[in-house]
């Protein structure tokens, strides 16, 4: 009960203050009108709406806002978005770990579905590899918080991130951006678009990102935490009539950055947290590409049909050295590949008092991979390989009706059916690395520990209902309920000898969320805000646990539906323009996430009434478990002061501070890895010419040079055989970057 009271008091204070402002506004002066904050258009409900009117907790970032603070990739949204965690995962620059409101995916292994959906122009990206998207050639980014199971479907139980590119304009235009910064950073982005005829337009963009490492591999001399990325994007648009529109777009990304082996947290460890002594190798390659075709037909003023056809594929090759030492005590060479095809049809309706969308969705996806677990101290290697084929079909609809001029109601639902076929193989070899990774002399000395193929089907109906009321033309309150669904699957690391139940796979997980929100504009549109309280019930959570076995060189994995959890919280984000020269952005969020039940597998006891078996059993561990990547408090504040020069140009200074409370990297507390609270201090100084064609900016990130972990692994319980391995991965140190942009 105390948790409810704490959250309610925080939200109540915000509601009271904002409602008071709403009824105490004076007539605007001309200067105040000029200082108004513009309305932001989003497509959170698959149709264009102003941000302050949509009854969804959503944050929106325009390309201009992101450029003004020198944001390089989508992980920087963590600084300013409530309840959000976006980080580069282990091993590579471009593999994404994402959490929203405590729900997400820490493990990016093939076959494991994310809990936060990523969309590029309404195309679902099924795999987290190459998903740390660099910010270039975009219109905006939207972050939808809470389950989005009705409109966005499977694997959006935490929320969704939408990376939106703009349509091509009617005039030829181009942009050149060049950056140079700390650690010899050299970035070049060139983009342009032009009409080819009255009905056809084309656009293209290329980005080249180079940077030396924040540290070094002291064993091999290679750069560590460097960047070597090439990204391409192109589109062709055809509008043969006012009623028809087609867009063919493609993207390609190649990441040749060196692997991130992490930092050894126990002796012997190098001096800098960005250094390593790893001996597993310095070759890493990530590649992904995609094509999509959008077709729209405006059949009438009230009915539009839309088709979205998409194909994507990718592959990753690279090692992780978990012991961080020259010898192969615990090395993991790995290979992943995936491809997907999806087709979505939508019908969008809009009447005088009603609007909505209905559609069908189909996806055929394949993800596969292999990795060696090299335990050099025992001269043993375990090869793990497998694949998952997913065929998903869904039917959905969401409709809103204006009951009065102020009161609206929305009702939607989605039925999803996922069929998954999993294939898992594990084999032990005598030797360093298996034949799959180049050691032809390795000897398989026992029967496979895992060797099965199985198919399971998962179905779920995910409804959503909301009611919104306009307190005034600029102030809206809403209440909503939504359900999210992430289908079950098969543990790609599962060891049938150590844990026979792995062959049966694991079940789906469900999140039900109730939310009450208040959003709008006050003080004659100079103050925009959105605040919400939410209460989520999380059932059948899928948790991965790894532990040593009695068999030398074997690391066992268990994926279980551990039980239930409750997540409650409050979020506030706002922007304020005080004068023509001074503006500010604020964010504050609070999350209280607790396990109500955590039925975890304990491999070796303890021997008591609840666990009498020496070989291990399942017991309730909720009192000793906590949510990962979910700090209780996060917040940020940023100010922008703009000075206009006599020639019409302007200089903007934007200092900001972001706070992130303490958090665990895994469900079990690990003091050597768990991150304490910290602040990130940034600042930008940007000059813009009078005609907006040229900008020159200097952007400082993490100016206090904070050291903070974004990932890690603890294999110390595996003993000296694997080097007592404990490693951490760290966020970027202090950097300063100068950027010149020219538009023509």
WOMO-V600070 format. One record per pair of residues at least 12 apart in sequence whose ideal C-beta (glycine too) atoms are under 6 Angstrom apart, sorted by sequence separation. I is the first residue (numbers start at 0). J is the second residue. D is the distance in whole Angstrom. If there is no record, write none. Layout:
# WOMO-V600070
I;J;D
I;J;D
This chain:
# WOMO-V600070
43;55;5
73;85;6
74;86;6
85;97;5
102;114;5
103;115;5
147;159;5
176;188;4
212;224;5
235;247;5
294;306;4
319;331;5
465;477;6
466;478;5
573;585;5
603;615;6
639;651;6
640;652;5
662;674;6
713;725;5
94;107;5
117;130;6
145;158;6
212;225;4
345;358;4
370;383;6
428;441;4
429;442;5
517;530;5
544;557;5
602;615;4
683;696;6
684;697;5
43;57;5
84;98;4
113;127;6
144;158;5
175;189;5
190;204;4
211;225;6
234;248;4
293;307;6
318;332;4
344;358;5
397;411;3
465;479;4
572;586;5
601;615;5
639;653;5
661;675;5
712;726;6
143;158;5
210;225;6
260;275;4
344;359;5
369;384;4
396;411;6
428;443;6
429;444;5
489;504;5
516;531;4
543;558;5
661;676;5
683;698;5
41;57;6
83;99;6
99;115;5
143;159;4
174;190;5
189;205;6
210;226;4
233;249;5
292;308;5
464;480;5
571;587;5
660;676;5
711;727;4
82;99;6
260;277;4
343;360;5
426;443;6
487;504;6
514;531;6
515;532;5
600;617;5
601;618;6
682;699;5
41;59;5
82;100;5
97;115;4
142;160;6
173;191;4
188;206;4
208;226;6
209;227;6
232;250;5
291;309;4
316;334;5
395;413;4
427;445;6
463;481;4
487;505;5
570;588;4
637;655;3
659;677;6
710;728;4
88;107;5
342;361;5
367;386;4
487;506;4
514;533;4
542;561;5
598;617;5
681;700;5
708;727;5
709;728;6
39;59;5
107;127;4
141;161;4
172;192;6
187;207;5
208;228;4
231;251;4
290;310;5
315;335;4
393;413;6
394;414;5
462;482;6
487;507;5
569;589;5
636;656;6
658;678;5
341;362;4
366;387;5
426;447;5
461;482;4
486;507;5
512;533;6
513;534;5
539;560;4
540;561;5
568;589;5
598;619;6
599;620;4
708;729;6
709;730;5
58;80;5
140;162;6
171;193;4
186;208;5
207;229;6
230;252;5
289;311;4
314;336;4
393;415;4
568;590;4
635;657;4
656;678;6
657;679;5
679;701;5
680;702;5
340;363;5
365;388;5
425;448;4
461;484;5
485;508;5
512;535;4
597;620;5
680;703;5
707;730;5
139;163;5
185;209;5
206;230;4
229;253;5
257;281;5
313;337;5
392;416;5
425;449;4
567;591;5
597;621;4
634;658;5
656;680;5
138;163;5
167;192;5
258;283;4
339;364;4
364;389;5
459;484;4
484;509;6
510;535;6
511;536;5
538;563;5
596;621;6
138;164;6
184;210;4
205;231;5
228;254;5
257;283;6
287;313;3
312;338;4
391;417;5
423;449;5
424;450;5
566;592;4
633;659;5
655;681;5
137;164;6
138;165;4
338;365;5
363;390;6
483;510;4
510;537;5
537;564;4
594;621;4
597;624;5
182;210;5
183;211;5
204;232;5
227;255;4
286;314;6
311;339;5
390;418;5
565;593;6
632;660;4
654;682;4
677;705;5
704;732;6
182;211;5
227;256;5
255;284;6
337;366;4
362;391;4
457;486;4
482;511;5
509;538;5
630;659;5
631;660;5
704;733;4
132;162;6
203;233;4
226;256;5
285;315;5
310;340;5
389;419;5
422;452;5
457;487;5
564;594;5
565;595;6
594;624;5
630;660;4
653;683;4
677;707;5
225;256;6
254;285;4
336;367;6
361;392;5
481;512;5
508;539;5
535;566;4
564;595;6
702;733;6
95;127;4
202;234;5
225;257;5
284;316;5
309;341;5
387;419;6
388;420;5
421;453;6
508;540;6
563;595;5
630;662;4
652;684;5
701;733;5
94;127;5
167;200;4
253;286;5
335;368;4
360;393;4
480;513;5
506;539;5
508;541;5
534;567;5
563;596;5
674;707;6
94;128;5
201;235;5
283;317;3
308;342;5
334;368;6
387;421;5
420;454;5
562;596;3
592;626;4
628;662;6
651;685;5
674;708;5
700;734;5
95;130;4
116;151;5
167;202;5
222;257;6
252;287;5
334;369;5
359;394;5
479;514;5
533;568;6
562;597;5
93;129;5
95;131;5
200;236;5
221;257;5
307;343;4
386;422;5
419;455;6
505;541;6
561;597;5
562;598;5
627;663;5
650;686;5
699;735;5
251;288;4
333;370;4
358;395;6
385;422;5
478;515;5
532;569;5
561;598;5
592;629;5
627;664;6
93;131;5
116;154;5
199;237;5
280;318;5
306;344;6
385;423;4
418;456;5
561;599;6
625;663;5
627;665;5
649;687;5
698;736;5
116;155;4
198;237;6
250;289;5
279;318;4
331;370;5
332;371;5
357;396;4
385;424;6
477;516;5
531;570;5
590;629;6
627;666;6
672;711;4
198;238;5
305;345;4
384;424;5
417;457;5
648;688;5
697;737;5
113;154;6
198;239;5
249;290;5
279;320;4
356;397;6
476;517;5
530;571;4
590;631;6
648;689;5
672;713;6
112;154;5
114;156;5
115;157;5
304;346;6
355;397;6
383;425;5
416;458;5
624;666;5
647;689;3
696;738;5
114;157;4
115;158;5
116;159;4
117;160;5
118;161;5
119;162;5
248;291;5
277;320;3
330;373;4
355;398;3
475;518;6
529;572;6
557;600;5
589;632;6
646;689;6
87;131;5
100;144;6
120;164;6
303;347;4
382;426;5
415;459;6
449;493;6
475;519;5
669;713;5
695;739;5
99;144;5
247;292;5
354;399;5
449;494;6
474;519;4
528;573;4
588;633;5
277;323;5
327;373;5
381;427;5
414;460;5
448;494;5
449;495;4
473;519;5
694;740;5
246;293;4
276;323;6
278;325;4
328;375;5
353;400;5
473;520;4
527;574;5
587;634;4
664;711;5
275;323;5
276;324;6
301;349;5
327;375;4
328;376;6
380;428;5
413;461;5
448;496;5
586;634;6
693;741;6
224;273;5
245;294;5
276;325;6
301;350;5
326;375;6
352;401;4
455;504;5
526;575;5
586;635;5
412;462;4
457;507;5
692;742;5
244;295;4
279;330;4
382;433;4
451;502;5
497;548;5
525;576;5
585;636;5
217;269;6
223;275;5
380;432;6
411;463;5
135;188;5
243;296;6
380;433;5
382;435;6
505;558;5
584;637;5
102;156;5
103;157;5
136;190;5
410;464;5
506;560;5
671;725;6
102;157;3
242;297;5
505;560;6
583;638;5
672;727;6
375;431;6
409;465;5
546;602;5
214;271;5
217;274;6
498;555;6
582;639;5
99;157;4
218;276;5
373;431;6
408;466;5
497;555;4
72;131;5
73;132;5
99;158;4
214;273;3
215;274;6
216;275;5
217;276;5
258;317;5
373;432;6
498;557;5
581;640;5
213;273;4
214;274;4
218;278;6
221;281;4
258;318;6
260;320;4
263;323;4
407;467;5
580;640;6
72;133;5
371;432;5
494;555;5
580;641;5
80;142;5
82;144;6
219;281;6
371;433;5
406;468;5
260;323;6
405;468;6
493;556;6
70;134;5
405;469;4
492;556;3
371;436;5
369;435;5
490;556;6
136;204;4
421;489;3
490;558;4
65;134;5
167;236;5
417;486;4
419;488;5
425;494;6
423;493;6
135;206;5
133;206;6
62;137;5
61;139;5
59;139;6
60;140;5
59;141;5
57;141;6
58;142;5
57;143;5
56;144;4
56;145;6
136;232;5
133;230;6
41;141;5
43;143;5
327;431;6
332;436;5
45;150;5
385;491;5
218;325;5
383;492;6
129;252;5
92;226;6
129;285;5
129;287;4
93;254;5
92;254;6
92;256;5
90;258;5
90;259;6
122;291;5
547;717;5
379;552;3
377;551;5
377;552;5
374;552;4
372;554;6
129;313;6
128;313;6
121;307;6
122;309;4
128;315;5
93;285;5
91;285;6
126;337;5
125;339;5
109;335;5
90;317;6
90;319;5
89;319;6
125;364;5
152;393;5
150;397;6
149;397;5
110;366;6
109;366;4
109;368;4
152;413;6
149;411;4
153;415;5
152;415;6
149;413;5
148;413;6
110;387;4
46;347;6
45;356;5
149;461;6
148;461;3
149;463;4
156;483;3
155;483;6
156;485;5
154;485;5
148;482;5
146;481;4
148;483;4
146;482;6
148;484;5
146;483;3
377;720;6
376;720;4
374;721;6
156;510;4
146;510;5
146;512;5
145;512;5
114;485;6
112;485;6
110;488;6
110;491;4
108;491;6
321;712;6
329;721;4
328;721;5
329;722;6
328;722;4
329;724;5
324;722;6
322;722;3
322;724;4
321;724;5
323;726;5
264;671;6
54;465;5
54;467;4
54;477;4
54;479;6
272;706;6
106;543;5
21;474;5
272;729;5
265;725;5
264;725;4
263;726;6
264;727;5
101;566;5
261;726;4
262;727;5
100;566;6
261;727;6
51;518;5
261;728;5
51;519;5
51;520;6
56;531;5
35;524;4
81;570;4
101;590;6
35;525;6
34;525;5
36;527;5
81;572;6
101;592;4
31;523;5
27;523;4
21;521;6
20;521;5
14;517;6
81;586;6
82;588;5
79;586;6
81;588;4
82;590;6
13;530;5
213;732;6
10;532;4
105;627;6
101;626;5
6;532;6
101;629;4
98;628;5
36;574;6
36;576;6
34;576;4
84;628;5
34;579;5
181;734;4
180;734;6
181;735;5
180;735;6
79;635;5
180;736;3
78;635;6
13;571;6
178;736;5
179;737;6
10;569;5
9;569;5
178;738;4
6;567;5
177;739;5
6;569;5
176;740;5
2;567;6
175;741;5
174;742;5
173;743;5
78;657;4
9;589;6
68;653;6
2;591;5
69;683;6
68;683;5
89;710;6
86;709;4
69;698;3
